Structures are given as C-alpha cells and as structure tokens.
C-alpha cells in the first residue's frame, strides 16, 4: 500500500509541475501577443499623429515650399 501511495504522490507532483510549466508558457505567450499588439498600436497611432501634424503645420504656415501631405503617402517623421 505504501508503494502505491508513493507512486500516486509522485504522479501527482509530476502532473502539477507539468501543469505549472504549461501555465507559465501560456501566460508568456499571451504576454508576447499583448506586447506586440500594444507596440503595433503605438506605431500606428504615432504614424497617424505625424501625418496629422504635417497637415496642420502646412495649414498654419501656408509654406509654399511644403506640399500638402496626401493621406496615401507614408508619414514623414521629423
């Protein structure tokens, strides 16, 4: 009976360790997905802000050396 109990105990601990490893891998994976999403969102918002800033600068200055940025053009970063 003691051998059977020890075997169950060992199996339980092994399963618990494997569960913890899978849980950590799952959390790490979702962290990387969220980090990538935040980074991509930040870059997209920054590009949109730069494009809008260029338009505003053009309107305020009325500088003839500047051409009005087109929405289809990639934004120019200062």
N, C-alpha and C positions, 0 to 999 in steps of 0.2 A: 504494500500500500504506500509506503514512503517513497519508493522508486516512481510509482505512478504519479504521486503528488508532485515530486520534484520535476518530472517531465512536463506536467501541466504548468507548473510555475515557470520553468524555462521557456516554454512555448509562449506563455502569456507575456513575458518580458521581451522576447524576440518580436512578437507581434506589436507590442507597444512601441518599441524602438523603430520598427518599420513604419508604423503609423506616424510617429513624430517626424521621421525623415520625409515622408510624403507630404505632411502638413507644411513643413518648412519649405519644401520645394514649391508647393502650391502658392504659398504666401510670397516667396521670392519671385515667382513667375508673374503674379498679379501686380507686385510692386513694379517690376520692369515694364509691364504693359501700361500702368498708370503713369509712370515716369516718362515713357515715350509719348503718351497722349498729351501730357502737360507740356512737354518740350515742343511737340509739333504745334500745339495750340498757341504757345507763346510765340513761336517763329511766325506763324500765320498772322497773328494779331500785330506783331511788330512790323511785318511787311505791309499790312493794310494801313497801319498808323503812318509809316513812312510815305506811302503813296498819297494819303490824305494830307499830310504835312506839305508835300511837294505842291499839291494843288492849291492849298491855302497860301503858301509862300508866293506862288505865281500870281494868285488873285490880289494879294496885299501889295506886292511890289510892282506888279504890272511890268516887270522887267522884260524888255524886248529881246534880250539875249537868251531868255528861257523859253522853251516851248512848253505848251500845256501838256502835262503828262496824260497819256491815254490809259484808260482802265486796263487795257490789254497788255500794256508794257509792264515788264517786271519793275518793281520799285528800285530806285537808286538809293543806296544807303550813304549817308553823309560820312 
